[in-house]
Amino acid sequence: MGMKLLFSPLGGTDPISNTNMYDGAMLHIVRHYRIDKVYLYMSREIIQYQEADERYTYCLEKLGELQEREIQYELIRRPELVEVQDFEIFYREFREEIDKIRNEMGEDDELILNLSSGTPAMKSWLLVIRTMNELSCKAVQVVTPDRAMNEHRHNDYQVQVLWELDPDNEGGAENRCREVPCPSLSRVRQEVNIRQLIREYDYHAARELAAELKDHEKSYMKLIQVAEKRELLDIDAVERALRTNHLDQSYCLPITNVEERDIFEYALVLQIRLRRGEYADFIRAISPILYRLFKQILEKRLRILLGNYVRWQRIGELETKAVWDPEKLSRDVTGREIWGILNEAYETRGGFRCGDVYPVHMQRIIQAKSDDEELKELVGELREAEEKVRNLAAHQIVSVNDNTIRQWTENHDAEWIMNKIKKAFEYAGIIDNNKKEVWNSYDQMNEVIIRLMDE
């Protein structure tokens, strides 16, 4: 069985506190980890205390007697070290000493670092060295007996008396050692990158990077997988994953009505494209959402059920499209009224000839039938943006950005178009004024993922 080794600076409460008479951190770690050899790093002040009463080695020897074992120690003396608060000193100093210890260690030996003794500079650099160099060792802190800041007092220090009065020598005394989880620097960097990718909505890249950490079974990884499927609009897979992993649906699918949820989730992906600066993808995605929103407005605001006046034509194995049906349009008053509105709109082209249902048709019906001037203006603005921006983006070899969008519209940018779409959701009865926070659903989901990572 290998040896347990401790590298420890020394501080004001080592080896035993002169105020509360409990173990200081160094002695407490040696006691509870049954350290075989201690490397004591000593500044000029600490050397002077050791030379005055041998307090550090005396307590180690007494502890060895109490535990009926030998405790070895090595004193690393630094008589020139006076500026113990100087951060620049300790990285090189500690790194060299720890490297020496590790070079002399056997294969089964274990190294422990004391993170509770010494100055803030000493403690900080020990943790940095442990993390940056990915050392295979434990880092240990010791909680104070009263869970408060230690008071340092060296006057009238009587080490023999303090040893006899030390409550930690009694059977059943509390073990106040706490191991500090120290992820490797490469893991820290990976996690920083994963968080950034999540905040940028790049869930595919975040999942691949997280997979390298072998965190497949962790909750945050499962939620990243859910987020990736959500952005791909694979809602059935999202629901299955939420049920399987017992995850809360409220921050992933805040809209419960199936038809409204599908439109809303599409709009959220549209918003992500905009935030990423993927303007061409944003523009190309406008037509499908206008079709669905205008259909909802017709049904919710004007009580006109589009399905009563169209037939469905299959265009693929799983896809169909709506086509105006002349026979259905002629059946009732509303149908004939719709026919009249569309026929008038296309009068200069020889009248309306039915065919596929497009957002422009629904725009004409809404503007003719609604008394809401704001709604009529809204659908007109959205259709104009679709016509100008989408058609130009689809038929020209050009970089699509906010400047080109402003040139194609009346000085409106992509954010203006997105805000108009959000307004249309209110008219469609999907989002009301009291639930506008659902537009931050992806950001809320991201914060949950990151919180799970932190846990």
C-alpha positions, 0 to 999 in steps of 0.5 A: 500500500502506497504512502499518503503525502501532504504538501502544506503551507502553514498559517496563523492557526497551525498547528493548533489555534491559540484562540479556540484550541482546535486543530489547524488545517495542516494537523487536521488533514494529517489526523483524518487522512492518516498522512504518512509524510508532510512537506511543510512550506515555511516562510521566515515568520513560520521558521521563527515560530518553529525555532522558538518552540518546535510547535509544528513538528511537536504536534506531528510527533504527538499525533503519531504517538496518539495514533500509534504510527510514524509521521514523517515530515520534511521542512521546506525552509524559505528564510528569505520569504517575507512578502507572503502576500505576493502572488507572483512568488508562489506559482513557480515556488510551489510548482517546483516543490510539488514536482520534486515530490511527484518525482520521488513518489511511488506508483501507489503513493497519493498526494494531497494539497492543503488549501486552507493554510497559508496566505490567500496567495498561497491557497489560490496558487495551489488550486491553480497549479492543481487545475492547470497542470491536471495533477492527480491529487486531492485538494482539501479544505478544512472547515473552522469549528464554529464555521466562521473566520479564524482569528490568528493569535501567536502571543503566549503560544504554549504548544504543550498546553494547547495539545492537551486541550485540543478537542480534536484529540477526543474520540468521535471528534468531527472530521472537518476536512472537505475535498475540493472538486478540481476539474482539469483545465481542459474540462473547464475550457470544454465547459466554458465552450459548451456554455457559449455554444448553448447561449448561441443556440448551437445545440449540435456542437454543444452536444458533440463537445459534451460527449467528449466529457463522457457526460452522457448520463447527466441531466444537462446532456439529456436536455441538450439533446432535447434542445437539439431536437427542438430546434430541428422541430422534431416535436414528437421526439422532444415530447418522448425525451421529456417523458423518458427523462422526467424533464419539465415540459414548461421550459421546452414546450410552453404552448400546449395546443398542438396546432398552435405549438407547432406554429409557435415553435417554428417562429422561435426557430425563426427568431434564432436564425435572426439572432445568429445573423442567418438572414437568408434562412430567416427570409426564406422561412417567412412564407410558411409561417405567414400561411399558418398565421393568416389561416389562424387569423381567418379562423380565430378573428373572422370565423372563416374555416379555410378547410371548408373551401379547399381540397387537399392535394398530395405532393409527396409521400407525407405532404399535402397542399391546400388548393381552392375548390370552386365547388366548395366556394360556391356552396354558401354565402361566405364561400361566394363572398371569398370568391368575389373578393379574390376575383376582384383582386385578380380582375386585371389578370382575367379574374381568380382561377383558384389553384394553390392557397397562398398567404396573399389570398388570405391577406386579401380576405382579411383586409376585405372582411375585417374592421380592425385597421391595425390588423389590416395594416399588419397583414399588408406589411407582412405580405409586402415584406414577404413579397419584396424581401423573400422573392429578391433573396430567392432569385438574386445572388446577393449577400442577405443582411440587415442593410440589404433588407432595409434596401428592399423594404422601406428602411425596415430591418429583420427585427422589424419583420420579426416583431410584426410576426410576433404581433400577428401571433397575438391576432391569431390568438396564440400569444396574448399580452400576458404571456409575451415572456414565452418568446424567451423560451429558448433562453429560459431553457438554456439557463436550465441547461447551464444550471444543471451543468453547474450542479 
